Amino acid sequence: MHKLSITDFDFENKKVLMRVDFNVPLKEDGSISDDTRIKAAIPSIKYVLDHGGSVILMSHLGRPKGVTNPKFSLSPCQERLSELLDMPVILAPDVIGEKVEVLVNSLKPNQVMLLENLRFYKAEENPKTDPSFAKSLAKLGDIYINDAFGTAHRKHSSTYTIAQYFPNKSAAGFLMEKEIKFLGAALKNPKKPFYAIIGGSKISTKTGVIMNLLNKVDGLFIGGGMTYVFLKAQGINIGKSIVENDMIEVAKNILQQCKEQNIDLNLAEDIVIADDFNNDAHTRIINSKDGIPDNWEGMDTGPKTIEKWTEKLKKAQTILWNGPLGVFELPSFAKGTYSLARELANVAATTIVGGGDSVAGINSLGLADKFTHLSTGGGSSLEYIEFGHLPGIDALSDK
């Protein structure tokens, strides 16, 4: 990578301002339901501590919309991080200001402090509204490390603007480097055959990714809600399934390009349909070529499709997967996603999963260690695949 790395610095007696992504899912009682993102930041935190530095962590949580709201406090993250590091983590009462600066100044080597939620300030998401916010943050550290890949696609104060205050002193953490390494490998020089599985509900959010991948993949597997725009583009009835009608021409173009470039395009051959959008609806499995009856809707990828896809995917050297294959939030229609996850856990290929519900599914099955790389960034991984770079990475110091 052409950017400075966390390993390029001497941290002895230095205060390190580190952007992490602790935007974790919370239960109704405010406790953390999945601490994957907190665990992912630990190697970078420990590296600084082991090399004589102190760490000031910055993160956002949820969408408090620029207002201090106890519901979005990073307190649960502070408690969990203390447990994981087996040491006390100080929670600052604010993000910037005199009280925070006093705490930072008293910080000793091998200590960790977590600032409160960055998004309690409007200027975090909209740096132009108050340029002094990034400057006030920058005052807190000697060196800046960005280890928050999940927010690297945003030009926010803590991920982009802040880097200008650390000339030759802003670098990527271990998690950021790992993300770039694996997603970059899938894009720049993947071992062949290279197959991509793209799911999720909307083709509009994945068009750029698909078009970019058409120049690289040997096979493309389209699942989830996007299935129905491709079926409709072929004149097949889709009942009341989700569809972006303004994307039908785009789907036709992708179908045509795959044909011209001899790319093996795979759509669902069978579909689980339901008479209502709820977990307890009546369901049937139909052959997709027969079309979906008018008052029914497609909800999940069928078992025959998973079986056929698996046979092809076993021949792959590299597999990139982004997005679920059905209405994943309803357990009755998460079977396609879970089945594919179990199958991919046993293939010999390099398996890279790009964020969001696909990763959540793999984690809930306890299969995380069976995959080569699970990306921590949903939107970031999509944009990196599409553009090959991100603002939060671009802003870091060059080697």
TIMI-150597 format. One record per residue (C-alpha): residue in one letter; z, x negated, y negated. Coordinates in steps of 0.001 Angstrom, whole numbers, plus 500000, padded with zeros to 6 digits. Example, Ala and Ser with C-alpha at 12.3 -4.5 7.8 and 13.67 -1.06 7.14 Angstrom:
TIMI-150597
A507800487700504500
S507140486330501060
end
This chain:
TIMI-150597
M500000500000500000
H499120498722496522
K502373499938494939
L505719498137494837
S508017498815497775
I511777499214497955
T511778495906499880
D510311494048496869
F513593494078494898
D516920492286494785
F519512495076494457
E522602492892494075
N524816494553491424
K521949496811490365
K522134500558489726
V519243502241491502
L517981505599490258
M516414507257493292
R514420510500493347
V514975512261496680
D513979515682497960
F517132517616498852
N515412520980498363
V516858522233501653
P516947525800503009
L520311527518502560
K521951530315504550
E523416533440502955
D526837531769502747
G525366528802500843
S525527526355503765
I522521524237504760
S520380525622507586
D518172522516508024
D519225519049506788
T515983517264507782
R515172516289504190
I518622514820503574
K518420512757506774
A514945511545505782
A516331509874502634
I519102507933504379
P517135504757505292
S516313504105501611
I519874504867500449
K521376502586503085
Y518932499775502306
V520095499656498666
L523782499827499658
D523347497114502306
H521773494865499664
G524599495116497157
G523411497941494913
S524728501364493933
V522637504530494146
I522241507403491690
L520367510210493432
M518249512869491702
S516939516057493292
H516119519677492620
L517136522685494715
G515433526074494574
R514183527599491344
P516982527988488789
K514286528143486052
G515901525780483570
V519316527462483584
T522586526156485065
N523334528386488048
P526163527598490543
K524081529271493273
F521688526316493045
S524299523557492832
L523645520452494926
S527250520594496159
P526249521503499774
C523894518492499783
Q526647516210498478
E528982517364501275
R526346516915503988
L525265513513502687
S528911512350502659
E529142513296506343
L525868511589507246
L526707508368505374
D530365508532506488
M531497507730502947
P532342509706499795
V529424510753497594
I530282511528493969
L528746514726492584
A528090514422488852
P529027517484486765
D525598517455485084
V522213515704485109
I522360513825481805
G524865513412478976
E528012511499478104
K530095512584481121
V527348511485483502
E526905508147481713
V530644507422481934
L530532508053485711
V527419505900486118
N528977503032484153
S532030503098486424
L529885503064489581
K530499500006491745
P528191498351494304
N528016500277497587
Q528800503609495880
V526599506712495816
M526400509403493166
L524335512586493213
L523302514151489908
E523351517938489629
N520176520002490049
L517373518558487897
R515878522013487435
F518914523167485457
Y516813521653482630
K513456523181481668
A512154519699480788
E512255518656484470
E509250520837485316
N507784520781481789
P508263517231480439
K506409517972477186
T509055520513476102
D511588517675475770
P510328514094476303
S513896512797475741
F514980514261479106
A513097511649481177
K514304508922478806
S517937510067479243
L517526510000483023
A515973506529482894
K519025505165481012
L521099505691484163
G519439503036486339
D518084499488486418
I515412500202489032
Y513605503442489914
I512757504395493502
N510746507508494358
D511425508648497918
A510578512322497331
F507125512756498835
G507584516537498824
T507456516583495007
A504992513717494461
H502174516158493663
R504026517334490540
K503912515658487114
H507611516331486537
S510059514318484435
S511836512775487448
T508716512109489519
Y506099511046486979
T507173510701483318
I510257508624484163
A508250505764485717
Q506980504608482289
Y510558503528481459
F510601501172484457
P507693498734483930
N507365496636487100
K510597498227488325
S509448501489489931
A508711501583493647
A508223503712496734
G511089504289499142
F510754504115502926
L509995507817503362
M507280507741500708
E505730504673502361
K505848506323505777
E504104509454504496
I501366507408502821
K500923505253505915
F500422508124508361
L498524510560506152
G496434507679504827
A495615506519508362
A494482510028509306
L492178510064506310
K490855506561505962
N490408505239509466
P491482507732512152
K491056506826515791
K488350509021517285
P488018511725518425
F489830513090515373
Y490719516788515425
A492262518864512635
I494111522150513128
I494371524155509913
G496461527332509846
G498294529396507265
S497450532635505531
K495049531714502724
I491807529786502891
S491866529460499070
T494778526994499300
K493078524945502043
T489401524892500982
G489597521419499396
V491376520041502458
I488829521525504873
M485844520270502830
N487359516764502721
L488030516801506472
L484457517862507305
N483387514292506524
K485907512848508984
V486693515183511889
D484993515597515240
G486502519030515705
L488100521680513481
F490489524381514712
I491088527298512333
G494087529578512902
G496527531874511147
G495493534362508466
M492396532298507648
T490909533392510971
Y489989536801509557
V487893535596506634
F485820533565509133
L485441536570511444
K484426538805508528
A481934536144507404
Q480288536575510815
G480149540372510471
I483047541036512868
N485397543936512052
I488909542757511128
G490701546111510686
K493433545878508055
S494019542135508577
I494809539852505652
V491597538618504014
E490487536976500766
N487185538750500180
D486200536371497403
M486321533510499928
I483811534945502407
E480953532850500988
V483149529738501263
A483812530559504935
K480061531010505535
N479435527632503907
I482018525947506173
L480495527594509260
Q477065526349508190
Q478258522816507438
C479960522532510813
K476699523579512472
E474604521101510470
Q477053518205510963
N477593518986514658
I481343519516514159
D483032521453516942
L484468524465515046
N487029526489516980
L488220529951515945
A490579532202517891
E488869533723520932
D491679536199521436
I494071537670518899
V497418539427519062
I497014542563516939
A499630545075515765
D499602548618514377
D502044547640511617
F503268544530509803
N506704544331511386
N508411542598514284
D508741545764516400
A505198547060515958
H503028548039518942
T500859545081519968
R497718544376521978
I495688541294522764
I491979541666522060
N488860539527522353
S488085538539518754
K484311539095519195
D485016542759519947
G486557543146516497
I489890544578515397
P490233548411515292
D490465549902511787
N494200550667511698
W495302547430513370
E495752543923512002
G495608540407513369
M499078538853513634
D498898535836515969
T496599533561517928
G496223534692521542
P497253532805524728
K493688532232525962
T492827530494522684
I495858528174522919
E494850527318526496
K491248526482525528
W492275524556522405
T494798522529524405
E492125521381526855
K490010520051523967
L492951518554522065
K493973516532525127
K490846514401524532
A491839513533520956
Q492992510136519698
T494220511563516364
I495391515113515589
L496291516468512153
W497997519882512060
N498809521875508925
G499926525497508905
P501137528080511465
L498810530067513733
G500329533494513092
V502858535476511074
F505420532810511835
E508312534459509959
L508289537357512481
P509512536077515895
S507146538377517830
F504182536635516200
A505374533027516258
K504358532529519900
G500976530972519134
T502543528371516825
Y505336527596519292
S502923527351522244
L500681524906520385
A503711522827519333
R504856522542522965
E501361521516524094
L500880518946521317
A504286517424522136
N502740516238525419
V499403514814524255
A498824511072524098
A497186511158520647
T498628510170517275
T500003513530516080
I500572514112512363
V501957517422511153
G501629518275507477
G504685520064506202
G505837523660505976
D506149526175508788
S504479523977511422
V507233521370510975
A509911524081510934
G508589525366514265
I508636521899515825
N512173521243514570
S513474524562515894
L512081523696519334
G513801520296519256
L510460518505519638
A510492516394516460
D510692513078518347
K507606513988520413
F505328513801517352
T504123510632515648
H504876511901512143
L506231515117510625
S505501515233506910
T508295516354504573
G505815517672502009
G503839520892502372
G501910520991499088
S502038517200498739
S500550516549502159
L497723519020501456
E496917517432498108
Y497119513916499540
I494695514883502314
E492371516452499734
F492481513815496968
G493817510650498651
H496435510089495916
L499253511922494090
P500679511684490530
G504133510616491772
I502579507700493661
D500094506790490911
A502978506450488413
L504743503718490412
S504386500005489577
D501445498165491117
K502176495216493373
end
